[in-house]
Amino acid sequence: MVPRLCLLLLPLLPPLLQVSATTPEPCEVDDEDIRCFCNFTDPQPDWSSAFQCVAAVEVEIRGGGRSLEQFLKHANTDPKQYVDVIKALRLRRLTVGAARVPAQLLFSALNALGYSRLKELTLEDLELTGTVPPLPLEAPGPALTTLRLRNVSWAEGGAWFTELLQWLKPGLKVLSIAQAHSLAFSCAQLPTFQTLTTLDLSDNPGLGHQGLTAALCPLKFPALQSLALHNTGVETPTRVCQALVAAGVQPQSLDLSHNALRPAAAPGPPPCVWPSTLKDLYLSFAGLEHVPKGLPAKLNKLDLSSNRLSRAPSSDELPEVSKLILDGNPYLDPEAHKHQDSTNSGVVQACTRSALALGISGTAVLLQGAGVFA
């Protein structure tokens, strides 16, 4: 059983090439064998420590910024001969991050995981290199319900996201794409997400209204209920409304918080009729000094918390709303407002934008130093 399990993990985990008793264990597993975390940052990592993750339900593996090309020779291992072993794994949630990964290695792992019960996959701070192997005739990958991608790039560019989706079985319900190098996907090649209920495009500050319109391919998200757009460079709710209408997207919940929202410039965009399904709208941490115009006429919840409102909104400024959230605005705490004015002096939005940019840029610099990017 042990040798077979080793071979099973070859496409996913680096093989057990060496054992070092002089270095700390890079992998830790909790007492219940639920969560296993590995961080291979040592110059000569002890890959055998990954054995501890075999029985875990949730596994997180970080490659220390190194290239995994040395393990490419194991990518052709046929998982069919180990189907019973794969099916016996408890693995449900997997995170892989901080590495340069040959595409063939990644897709070989997905092929093996197609026989598993994996439901949630997260890829973070990865650079995929090389070309995608031919797609197997059978349904190749796992039946994921959740896919999260953060700072994932493909050296060859192009339709990498579409290529990735082809290796997954249908049924995805939650999709999150953050710090993407490009969200300009080919709508013609993108499949229809029949079961996707949650789409999160947060932390893509360069997206803007034009990028949002391009990313929301028309009629590709018929079941969408929740759309999150934190820190995506959108500036007015009306322009977001126009993108939703153009794509035929009808969410119940829309989150535009952590964007520097501003009044529309004269003459402003034409009025937009919001989808009738929209019930909850989140506009917190948006630097708002006034309630923006062009909001839906009726909502269950409107979150205007942690903005810069200097007075209570009047009824004619607000939509018909069942629950209005205004916590964290200066007019509710005059002393905090006075302190804010004396210390920040009108640069709150600029500082917020700079901090966001610095955080994202700093992360990129650190990853470059670790060898994540070419």
C-alpha positions in Angstrom: 0.0 0.0 0.0 2.7 2.5 0.9 4.6 2.2 -2.4 1.4 2.6 -4.3 0.5 5.7 -2.3 3.9 7.2 -3.0 3.4 6.7 -6.7 -0.1 8.2 -6.5 1.3 11.4 -4.9 4.1 11.8 -7.5 2.2 14.1 -9.8 0.9 16.2 -6.8 3.7 16.1 -4.2 7.4 16.0 -4.9 8.6 12.4 -4.7 10.4 11.1 -1.6 13.9 11.4 -2.9 15.8 12.0 0.3 15.3 12.0 4.1 17.2 14.5 6.3 17.3 14.1 10.0 19.1 17.4 10.5 16.4 19.8 9.3 13.0 20.6 10.9 9.9 18.8 9.5 8.4 21.0 6.8 5.0 19.4 7.2 2.7 19.6 10.2 -0.5 17.8 10.8 -3.1 18.4 13.5 -4.0 15.8 16.1 -7.2 14.8 14.3 -5.5 14.3 10.9 -7.8 16.9 9.5 -5.4 19.6 8.3 -1.8 19.2 7.0 0.4 22.2 6.2 3.7 21.9 4.3 6.1 24.8 3.6 9.2 23.6 1.7 11.4 26.7 2.2 14.6 24.8 3.2 17.4 24.9 0.6 17.4 21.1 0.7 13.8 20.3 1.7 12.8 16.9 3.2 10.1 15.9 0.7 9.4 12.7 2.7 7.6 14.9 5.3 4.7 15.0 2.9 3.8 11.5 3.9 2.1 13.0 7.0 -0.5 14.5 4.7 -1.8 11.2 3.3 -4.7 10.9 5.8 -5.6 14.6 6.0 -8.8 16.1 4.8 -7.4 19.5 4.1 -3.8 19.8 2.7 -1.8 23.0 2.0 1.5 22.8 0.2 3.8 25.7 -0.4 6.9 25.1 -2.6 9.1 27.8 -1.2 9.2 29.7 -4.5 11.2 27.0 -6.3 10.7 25.3 -9.6 9.2 21.8 -9.6 10.5 21.0 -13.0 12.8 18.3 -11.6 9.6 16.2 -10.9 8.3 16.4 -14.4 9.6 12.9 -15.2 6.9 11.5 -12.9 4.0 13.3 -14.6 3.2 10.3 -16.9 2.4 7.9 -14.0 -0.9 6.3 -15.0 -3.3 6.8 -12.1 -5.8 4.1 -13.2 -3.7 1.4 -11.7 -4.1 3.1 -8.3 -7.8 3.9 -8.5 -8.8 2.1 -5.3 -6.0 4.0 -3.4 -7.1 7.3 -4.8 -10.7 6.7 -3.9 -9.7 5.9 -0.3 -8.1 9.3 0.3 -9.9 11.6 2.7 -8.7 14.7 0.8 -11.4 17.3 0.2 -9.6 20.7 0.2 -6.2 21.3 -1.4 -4.1 24.4 -1.6 -0.9 24.6 -3.7 1.2 27.7 -3.7 4.5 29.5 -4.1 6.1 27.5 -6.9 6.9 27.4 -10.6 5.0 24.4 -11.9 5.2 22.8 -15.3 1.8 22.6 -16.8 2.2 18.9 -17.6 2.8 18.2 -13.9 -0.2 20.2 -12.8 -2.6 18.6 -15.2 -1.2 15.1 -14.5 -2.1 15.8 -10.8 -5.6 16.9 -11.8 -5.9 13.7 -13.9 -5.1 11.6 -10.8 -7.4 13.7 -8.6 -10.2 13.0 -11.0 -10.6 9.7 -9.1 -10.6 11.4 -5.7 -13.3 13.1 -3.7 -11.6 16.5 -3.8 -14.1 19.4 -3.7 -12.1 22.6 -3.2 -8.9 23.6 -5.0 -6.8 26.7 -4.3 -3.8 27.8 -6.5 -1.8 30.7 -5.2 1.3 32.5 -6.3 2.0 30.0 -9.1 3.7 30.4 -12.4 2.7 27.7 -14.8 5.4 26.9 -17.4 5.4 24.9 -20.6 2.4 23.6 -22.7 -0.7 21.8 -21.7 -0.7 18.0 -22.4 -3.4 16.5 -24.6 -6.8 16.2 -22.9 -7.7 12.6 -22.1 -10.7 11.1 -23.7 -12.4 10.4 -20.4 -13.4 13.2 -18.0 -10.0 14.0 -16.7 -10.2 16.1 -13.5 -11.9 16.3 -10.1 -15.5 17.3 -9.6 -14.8 20.6 -7.8 -17.4 22.7 -6.2 -14.9 25.5 -5.4 -11.9 26.9 -7.4 -9.8 29.7 -6.1 -7.0 31.3 -8.1 -4.7 34.0 -6.7 -1.7 35.4 -8.6 -1.6 32.5 -11.1 0.2 33.2 -14.4 1.0 31.2 -17.4 4.4 31.7 -19.1 2.8 31.3 -22.5 -0.2 33.5 -21.8 -3.2 32.9 -23.9 -6.3 31.0 -22.8 -4.8 29.4 -19.7 -8.0 29.7 -17.8 -10.1 28.0 -20.4 -7.4 25.2 -20.6 -7.7 24.7 -16.9 -11.5 24.4 -16.9 -11.3 21.7 -19.5 -9.6 19.5 -17.0 -12.4 19.8 -14.4 -15.7 18.0 -14.4 -18.8 20.2 -14.5 -20.5 21.3 -11.3 -18.4 24.3 -10.1 -20.4 26.5 -7.7 -17.8 29.0 -6.4 -15.1 30.6 -8.5 -12.6 33.2 -7.2 -9.9 34.9 -9.3 -7.7 37.4 -7.6 -4.5 39.3 -8.8 -5.0 37.9 -12.3 -2.5 38.9 -14.9 -5.3 39.0 -17.4 -9.1 38.5 -17.2 -9.5 39.1 -20.9 -10.8 35.6 -21.6 -12.2 34.5 -24.9 -16.0 34.3 -24.4 -16.3 32.0 -27.4 -14.1 29.4 -25.7 -15.3 29.9 -22.2 -17.9 27.2 -21.1 -21.2 28.1 -19.7 -21.1 27.9 -15.9 -24.5 26.2 -15.4 -24.1 25.7 -11.6 -21.9 28.6 -10.6 -23.7 30.6 -7.9 -20.7 32.7 -6.5 -18.2 34.7 -8.6 -15.5 36.7 -6.8 -13.3 38.9 -8.9 -11.9 40.9 -6.0 -8.4 42.2 -5.7 -8.0 43.0 -9.4 -7.5 46.7 -9.1 -6.9 47.2 -12.9 -10.2 45.6 -13.9 -12.4 48.7 -14.0 -15.7 48.9 -15.7 -14.4 48.0 -19.2 -12.6 44.9 -17.9 -15.6 43.9 -15.9 -17.8 44.1 -19.0 -15.3 41.9 -20.8 -14.9 39.4 -18.0 -18.7 38.9 -17.6 -19.2 37.0 -20.8 -22.8 37.2 -21.9 -25.1 34.4 -20.9 -22.2 32.4 -19.3 -23.4 32.8 -15.7 -27.1 31.9 -15.7 -27.2 30.7 -12.1 -25.1 33.4 -10.5 -26.4 34.7 -7.1 -23.5 36.5 -5.6 -20.9 38.8 -7.3 -18.0 40.2 -5.3 -15.9 43.1 -6.7 -13.8 44.4 -3.9 -10.8 46.5 -5.0 -11.5 46.2 -8.7 -11.2 49.8 -9.8 -14.9 50.3 -10.5 -16.0 53.9 -9.8 -19.7 54.2 -10.2 -22.6 51.8 -9.4 -24.3 52.8 -12.6 -21.5 51.5 -14.8 -21.5 48.2 -12.9 -25.2 48.0 -13.5 -24.6 48.4 -17.2 -22.0 45.6 -17.2 -24.5 43.3 -15.4 -27.2 44.1 -17.9 -24.9 43.6 -20.9 -23.9 40.1 -19.6 -27.4 39.1 -18.6 -26.1 38.5 -15.1 -28.8 38.7 -12.4 -27.2 38.4 -8.9 -29.0 38.6 -5.6 -26.0 40.0 -3.9 -23.5 42.6 -5.2 -20.4 43.7 -3.2 -18.7 46.9 -4.4 -16.9 47.6 -1.1 -13.3 48.7 -1.0 -13.5 50.7 -4.2 -13.0 54.4 -4.5 -16.5 55.2 -5.6 -17.2 58.8 -6.8 -20.1 60.8 -8.2 -20.6 60.3 -11.9 -19.1 63.1 -14.1 -21.5 65.3 -15.9 -23.5 64.5 -18.0 -22.9 61.1 -16.5 -23.8 57.6 -17.8 -27.4 57.0 -18.9 -29.8 55.6 -16.3 -29.6 51.9 -15.8 -32.3 49.5 -14.8 -30.8 47.1 -12.2 -31.6 43.4 -12.4 -34.9 42.8 -10.4 -33.2 39.9 -8.6 -30.7 42.2 -6.7 -31.6 42.3 -3.0 -28.3 43.1 -1.2 -25.8 45.8 -2.1 -22.6 46.4 -0.2 -20.8 49.8 -0.6 -18.7 49.9 2.6 -15.2 51.3 2.7 -15.8 53.2 -0.6 -14.8 56.7 0.5 -18.4 58.0 0.0 -19.2 61.5 1.2 -22.8 61.2 -0.2 -25.1 58.4 -1.2 -24.3 57.7 -4.9 -27.0 58.2 -7.5 -28.3 55.5 -9.7 -28.9 52.9 -6.9 -31.6 50.2 -7.3 -35.0 51.5 -6.4 -35.6 48.7 -3.8 -33.3 46.6 -1.7 -33.4 44.3 1.3 -30.0 45.4 2.5 -27.8 48.5 1.7 -24.5 48.6 3.5 -23.0 52.1 3.6 -20.8 51.5 6.6 -17.3 52.9 7.1 -17.6 55.7 4.6 -17.3 59.5 5.0 -20.9 60.5 5.3 -21.0 63.7 7.4 -24.8 63.6 7.9 -27.6 61.0 8.0 -28.9 60.3 4.4 -32.3 61.8 3.7 -35.1 59.5 2.5 -35.1 60.9 -1.0 -31.4 60.0 -1.3 -32.0 56.3 -0.5 -33.8 53.5 -2.2 -36.6 51.7 -0.5 -34.6 49.5 1.8 -35.4 47.1 4.7 -32.0 47.1 6.4 -29.7 50.1 6.1 -26.2 49.9 7.6 -24.4 53.1 8.4 -22.0 52.2 11.2 -18.5 53.8 11.0 -19.5 57.0 9.3 -18.2 60.3 10.8 -21.6 61.9 11.6 -22.2 59.0 14.1 -19.0 59.8 15.9 -18.0 63.5 15.7 -14.9 63.1 17.7 -13.6 60.4 15.3 -14.5 62.7 12.4 -12.5 65.5 14.0 -9.5 63.3 14.5 -9.7 62.0 11.0 -9.7 65.5 9.5 -6.7 66.6 11.6 -4.6 63.6 10.9 -5.5 62.7 7.3 -6.4 66.0 5.8 -8.2 64.8 2.8 -5.8 62.1 1.8 -7.7 59.1 3.1 -8.5 57.8 -0.4 -5.0 58.4 -1.7 -3.5 56.5 1.3 -5.9 53.7 0.9 -5.1 53.3 -2.8 -1.4 53.5 -2.1 -1.6 50.9 0.6 -3.5 48.5 -1.7 -1.0 49.1 -4.5 2.0 48.7 -2.2 0.6 45.5 -0.8 0.1 44.0 -4.2 3.4 45.3 -5.6 5.3 44.2 -2.4 4.0 40.7 -2.8 5.1 40.6 -6.4 8.6 41.8 -5.4 8.9 39.2 -2.6 7.8 36.4 -4.9 10.3 37.5 -7.6 13.0 37.3 -5.0 11.9 33.8 -4.0 12.1 32.7 -7.6 8.4 32.3 -8.2 8.4 34.3 -11.4 10.8 33.9 -14.3 
